[in-house]
Amino acid sequence: MCGHSTAQKLEAIDSVFMNSLANFSKNLETIKDSIWPDMSIGPYCIFRLNGPAFLMNHPSPPQNARLLKDKIYLLNQSDYGLFGATQTMINDVLTAHNDYGQQFYSSINQFYAELFHELHHVYQRNYVKDLKFDNPADLLTYPEDDRNFAIKQYENTLLLEMLSGAPEKFEQDLNLFYTCRSKREEIIGTKYLEYEKGAESMEGPAMFCEYRYLRHFTKNIVDQEYLNHRYLYSIAEPFYNRNTLRGKCLLTGMAQCLILSKHFKNWQSEYYSSELFLYDYFVKKMSPHKAILPDLSYEQAKAKIFTSVERQKHSLNYESFSKQSGIKLILSFKEFPEFQGFDPMHAEAINDSTILHSTLLKLAKGDNSLNIVNYKTVSVIADQIWFVKSVEIFVPEESISFHDNKLIISDNSAVEIKWKYIDKIRKGNEYTLILE
């Protein structure tokens, strides 16, 4: 790693967030046991893209880290490739992190609520055995079926009703919710319903922690409105495509956690030790029964229209991608490269073999690497997302260089490609390269 952390020039926003870290540490000690008993707090890092990174609660900070105050260490974001809200190994220790330079946070509390979300993922990955993850490959082929989406809209409304509706209706809503799930399994199949369960199981508890943190520390109307719209109202907002599904699973998993907390004390440890999907644990605790669903013909008519619109959008999005300016690179792999990462929340299946990535794609093979961040690219796959046959991307011609049979794109902060090629063909504004 580079050793120039001490050369960082801090801007005003950096100082504000650096000074807020000690308070976040105190907040964690105040509320963590009431939100998720037995949860341990791992290391965390806040940063600004192409700026500083501040590390706290880390058992072995890197040698080039500079101690500032309150056990806060200064690093460079670029040295560690930190990006977005997720978890990364820093000096061989899994570390939660979040980017405070993003524009969509209206308050410091909102930013730290999401960092607490990532800290729960660190806890899950380090201490929860047999946690059932969702398979991103299943999301990309999740059926865009109008019957399924029609029932799903009603199902999510029932969740919201169970959470904040009349207590005397709770059992009726619970039974209808359970029946919706069973009916949808008949439509889309067990594999895709278990995709939803996996996403809820992993993300629901983390979203629950995020919501509870923000609710506890909300002091103003801005955060209160954010609480309502971001977490509650959004549960029942209609959606008709697979790309929105995982985001909904964060909320439906969170809602199940909130409902469990209303009815049972300290259920969290029992859930993690049960080795069940969150939904299956929820059903076991709540003991619902099958019910008769109401007439959902209106919901189905809407779903039929809008799922058709969504399918058209996929085609238009790929058409828009294909009409970009610049040089089109078609990178065809002789053998499947090592798949190192992508963002399932922002990957769109144009069809069963063509995936449009908007935020992240990472591939490698030996000394060859492809890292694309916040830049549109397409992967053509063989059956599953992990098996990439080729990549399509548009870049300015001046950013491309060829040296010793190696494609190099390195002067673009969003696109870094260094890959040996076997053959190179140019036709007009298009290069086709056969890569190792």
N, C-alpha and C positions, 0 to 999 in steps of 0.2 A: 504494500500500500504506500501511497505517497505520504510524505511527511511535512506537508505545508499547512496543517490545520491552523497554526498560529498566525498565518498570513491573512486569515479571513477578515474582511471588512464588514462589520455588522450594520445593516440598515435598521430603520426604526421598527419595522414589523418583526425583525429578528429579535430585537431587544424586548419587545412586548411579550413574545411567546417564550423566550428564554426565562424571563422573570416570572412567568405564570406557571412554570414547571413545578416549582416547590409547592405551590398551592394545590396543583393537581395531585401530587404525591400525598398530601394531607387528606384531600378528598377521598382518595382511594382507601385509605385506612379507616375513614369515617363510615363508608357505606358498603364496602365489599362484602362483609359477612352478612349483612341484611339482604343483599341482592342475591349472592350465590355463596352459601356457606361452604367452607373448605377450599374455596378458590384461592390459589396462590397467585401473587402478582410477579410476573416476570419482568425482564428489562424492556424499556421502551425508548423510542427515539422520535423526535420531531424534527422536521427539516423543511427547507425550501429548495425547490428544483434549481440546480446550478448555484446553490448558496450553501449556507452552513447547515450542520446537523447537530442536534443537542441530544446527548445520550445520558440516560439516568437508570439507576437500579441494576446496572450491569455488573455481574460478578468478576469479569476480567476485561476491562476496556482495552481496546487496541493500543499498542505502544505509541502510535502517533497521535492519540487522543490527548487533548490538553484539558486539565482540570480547571474549571472556572470557579464555581461556588455552589454551595448546597448539593455537593456530590454530582454536579452536572459536568459532563465532558463535551468538549467541542471537537467535531469531526468535519470532514467535507462530504456533502451529499454525493458528489460525483465519484468519490473513491469507492463507494459501496454500492453504487447503482440503485439507490433507494428510489422507489416509485410508488406513489399512491398510498392508500390505506391497506396494509397487509402485514405479513411477517417475513423477515429475512434473517439469515444467519449472519451475525456480526461477531467476528472472532470465535466462530464455532458455537455460538449460543443463539438460540432462536429469539428474535427480538421483534416486538410489535412496533409499527411506525405509522406516521401519518404526515401529510404534506400540508403545512399551514399556509402555503402560498396560493392554494386554490381559492377561487373567487366565490364559491357557493355557500361558505359558512357566514352566517349573520352574527355569530357571537363566538366567543372563546369556548363557552360551555358546549356548543354544538360540535366544535372540533374535538374537544376532549371526550365527549360521549362516544364519538366514533373510535377514538384511540382505545377507550375502555373495551369496546367491541373487539378490537384486534387483540387486546390483552387476554380476552377470554379464549380466543382461538389459540394463543400460545399455551394457555392452561390446558385446553383440550388436547393439543398435539403432544404435550409433554406428560400429561398425567392421566388422561382418560383412555383406558384400554378398550379396544374393539369398537371405537366410535365409528358409526356407519356414515361414510362420506357419500355425497352424490357423485355420479359419473357424468362429467361434462359431455362425453360423447353421446350419451342418451338424450341430453338436452337438444343437441343439434338435429336430431331426427324425431323429436317429440311431435306427435300428430297435431296438425292444425285442423282439428275436427270441430265443426260448429256445434254438434251435440254436446261434446265434452265441455266446450267453453260456456255454453248456455247454463249447464248445471253448475259449473265452477263459479260463475257469477253469483248464483243463488247461494251456493255453499259458503262463499266468503262473506256474504251479507249475514248469514246465520252466525258465523264466527263473531262478527261485530256485535250482533244482538246478544250472544251469550256473554260477551265481555262487558257490555254497558247497557243492555236492555232490561226489561222488567224481570225481576227474579222469578215471578210465577210462570213465566214462559220458558225458563231456562231448560227444563227437561224436554219440552216439546222441540225447542230449537236444537238441542243436543242430538236427539233422535233423528231429526231431519238432516243435520250435518253428517252424521254417520251414514245415513242412507245415500246421501249424495256421493260420498266417497265410494261406496260399494257400487253404485250405478256407473260411476265414471270408470271404475276398473273394468267393468264389462265392455266399455266402449274403447278404451285406449290400451288395455292390457296391463298385467302386473308389472312388467319392466318399467313402464313409464310412470305408473303410480308410485313405484318404489323410488324412481328418480326424485319425485316430489318429496317423499318421506325422507330421503337422504339429505336433500337441501334443507328441509325444515329441521332435521336433527342436528346438523352442523351449525347452521346459521341462526335458527330460532333462538337458542340460548344466548348467542352473542348479541343478537338484536334486542333481546330482552334486557341484557345488561346495559346496552346503549340507551334504550328508552328509560330504564329505571334511573340511570345516572342523570340524564338530562331532566327528568321529572323532579328528582330530588333537589337539583341545584337551580332550577328555573326560578328566576327572580323578576322577569319582565314579560311584557305582552308579546315581544318578538319571539322569544323562546316558547311561550305558551302556544302561539299560533303554529309554530314549527312542529311542536309536539303533536298537535291535533292533525295537521295535514300530512306530515311526513310519516307518522306511525299509525294513526287510527283511521282517518278518512280514506287513506290510500288502500286500506285492506279491501274495501268494497268497490273501488273504482274499476270499471269494466276493462278487460283486455282481451285481445283476440289473436295473439301470436306467441310463438315459443320464446321469442327474445325477451319478453317481459316476464316470463314465467318464474325464472329464478328469483328476481326481485320480489315477486309476490310471495314466494316461499319463505323469504326472510320474515315477512310480515305475518303470514299465517302460522309459522312456527313460533314467532314472538307471541302472537295472540294465544296460542295453546299454553305457552309458559305462563302468561298473565292469568289465564283462567285457572290453571293448576294452583297458582299462588293464592287465588281467592278462596280455594276450597281445601287446600292442604298445606300444612306447615312443613318446611324443610324437606320438600319432595325432591330437591335437586340431586342430592347424593344418591338417593334411591334410583332415580332415573338413569344416571350415568352408570351405576353398577348393574342395571337390569339388562344391558346389552340389547335393548329394544330400540327400534325407531321411536322418535318422539311421538309420532301419531299413535303407534301401537301401545306405547306406555300410557298416553292420554286416554285411549279407549279402555285399557285395562283398569285405570283408576276411576273413570267416569261411568263405565258399564252402560253404554247406550243400547237401544234396541232399534230394529228396522221399523220404518214408518212408511206411510204413503206420501209420496211427493205431490205437491200441488201442480196445477197445469202451468207448464213453463213454455207454452207455445210462443208467447211474446218475446221471451229471452232468446228462444231458438231462432225466431225470424231475424232478430237483430244480429245474432251471431253468424247466421248464414251470410248476411250481407257483408259484415265486417271481416270475416275470415277470408272472403273472396278478395276484398280490398287489400288485405295484408299480403296475400300471395302475389298480387300485382306489384306491391311495393318491393318485394324481393327482386323481381325482374328489373324494375326501374332503378333500384340502387346499384345493381351490377352494371346496368347500362351507363349510369352516371359515372361509375368508377372507370369504365372502359373508355370514356370520352375525355379523360384528363389530358392536360398538356404535358410535355416532357417526353423523355425516352421511356418506352415500355420495355421492362426486363422480364423475360420469361425464364425462370431458373428451374431447369429440369434435373432432378436428382437421379444419378445412376443407381443408387441404393437409398433406401429410406434414411434420412438423417435422424439424429437423436432429437426427440421432441423435448424441449426444455421449459416451455411455458406459453400460455395464452390467457386471455381474459374472457371467461365464458359469459360474463355479463354484457360484453360488447363484441361478440362474435355472431355473425348472422349467416345462417344456412340459406344460401341462394337456392340450392337444390341439394340432393343427397351427396354430391361430391365436390361442391364449390362453397367455400367458406370465406366470407368477407370479414376481416379483422379491422377494428377501428382503433384499438388502444395498445395491443401487445401481441407480439409473436416472436418467439425465440427458438432457434434451431442451432444445432452444432454437429460436428463430426471431426474428431481429432482436433487439429489446429484451426479448422474452418468454423466460422460462426456467422450467425444472422440474428441481429437484435433490432427489432422495429418497435418503437414506442410512440404512441399518439400520432400514428401515420397510417393511412389506409393501405392495406395489402390483401391479396387473395391467396389462399392455399387451396390447391386441388388435392383431394385426399383419396385414399383407397380404402373404402368401407368405414374407417374410423378416423377421428381427428388426429390420432397419434401417428398415422402413416401418411406422410406428406409426399406426394409424387412431384409436385412442382409449386412454385410461388410466382405470382405476378405482382409487379409493382411499377409505378411511374415515378421517375426521378429526373431532376434537371441534368442535362447532358454533361455540364461542367463538373458535376459531383462524381462522375464515373471515371475510374481509371483501371487499366489492365497492366499488370506487371508480372513477368515470369509465370504466365498462364494462371494468374490469380485476379479475380474481380475484387476491387477495393472501393468501397464507399465509406468514407470516414469523416468528411468535413460537414456532414449533416447530423445535428445532434439527435434527430429522430430516427435516422436510418444508419446502421452500422453493419456492413457486410464485408467479410473477408473470406473468400472461398476459392479454392482451386477449381479450374474448369478443364474439361477434356476437349471441348469443341465450342466454337463461338461463331454464330451466323447473324449477320445484320441484314435486315430488309427494311429500308426506309427508316422510320423512327422506332424500330423494334429490334431488340437483340434477343436471340434465343441462345442460352448457354446450357451445355450439358455439364453438370457439376459432379465432382467426385462423390 
